[in-house]
Amino acid sequence: MLISVHLILHSVLSILAGTLTDGTIINIEEFEGRSVSFQCSHTLAWSNNKYFCKDPCTSTGDVLLTVEPGRRAESGRIALVDSGDGSFTVTFSDLQLSDSQKYWCGVGRPGFDTYVEVHLTVKKGTSSGVCYLRYY
């Protein structure tokens, strides 16, 4: 019961803030110069455009790239691939320290768009090729 009340409260607060999230947060850590790929999943979104934007993602100027259903889009160091099932893969290549920030995976919907929160941390140096992803 407490969990469902928390989820309802979270949804109401998200609506009041103008966003809808499912509470998922993707945390990514990778070293500069490397590439990282991760998947953003959304319910009932197979026919919707998806997009990747920088925080606060409140205007079109924050949108880094948009992809149509079942398509691929690329701009600069970012590529999006829509799988056609409601999810899409984001690939961020040649990571730079300045890329460390909060991003959002969004789905364009009538009314309110829906979002998944993404935290990217780029570390100085190099690694053995291991990328750490944590989903909450």
N, C-alpha and C positions, 0 to 999 in steps of 0.2 A: 504494500500500500504506500509506504513512504517513497519508494522508487517511482511509482506512477505519479504521485503528487509532484515529485521533483521534476519529472519529465514534462508534465503539464505546465508547471511554473516556468521551466526553461523555454518551452515553446511559446508561451504567452510573452515572456520577456523578449524573445527573439523577434516575434511579430511586432511588438511595440518599437523595437529598435530598427525594424524594416528589413530584417533578415530571418531566414529559416535555416537552422542547422540541425543535424541529427546528433550533435555532441561529439562526433568523431574529430579527433585532432591527429594529424599525421606529423610526427617529429622526424626530421631527417638531419643526419650529421654526415658530412663528407669533406674531403680535403680539397683545397683550391686546385684548379687545373683539371680535376676529374669531372666525370659526368654522373648524373643520378637520374633514375626513372622511378616513378611511383604511380599507383593507380588510385583514382578518385571514383568512388561508386555512389550512384544516386538511384533512388527508387523511382520506377515508372518514368524513366527519362530517355528511353531508346529513340524517341522521335524529336528530341529537343536539342537545340544548339548548346554546346558546353563552352566554358571559357576559363582562363587562368588569369588572375589579377593580383596586383599587389595591394596590401592593406592601405586604406580602409575599404577599398572596392566599392565605393559609393558613387563613382562617376565613370563615364566611358573612358576618361583619361587614365584610369587605374587598370583597365583591361589590357593585358599584355598580348593575348592571342585568343581567338575564337575558332572553334571547329564545328562543322556541320555533322549531323548524324551519319555514322559509317564512313567518315572521311578522315584525312590527315591534313594538318596545317603546320606550317613552320615559319618562324620569323626569328632571325638572329640566332641566338643560342637556345631557343625554346621550341619544342615540337609537341604537338598534341595529336593523339590518335584515338578516335572514337571507335570503340569496339562494336557499337550497335546494340548493346544490351543494357545501356544505362550507365556504363562506366567508361572512363577514358584514361589513357596513360599520358603522363606529363614527363618529358625528358628535358632536363636542364643540363647543357653541356658547357665545358670549359668554365667551371665554377670559379667565381671571384669572391674575395672576402666581402665585398660590398653587396653580394647577393644574400647575405645573412639577414633575414627579416621574416615577417609573417606574410603569407600569401593566402589566397582563397581559390578553391576549385568551385566554379559556379555553373548552374544550369538555368538557362532562360526559360521561364514559365509564365503563363498568364497570371497576373496578380503579383505574387512575391516569388523571386528567384530563390533557389535553395543552394546551400553552400557546405563545403567541407573545409575546415581550417587546416592550414599547412604551415609548419614552422621549419624553416631551413637555416641550419647553422653550418657555415663554411669555415673550416679550420685551416690555419696556416701550416704549410709543410706538405709532406706526402705520406702515403700509407701503402700497405701491402695489397690494396685493392678491395678492402672490405668496406661496405657501406652499411650504416646502421639505420634501420627504419623502426620506429616505434609507433604503433597505433593505440590510441586510447579511446 
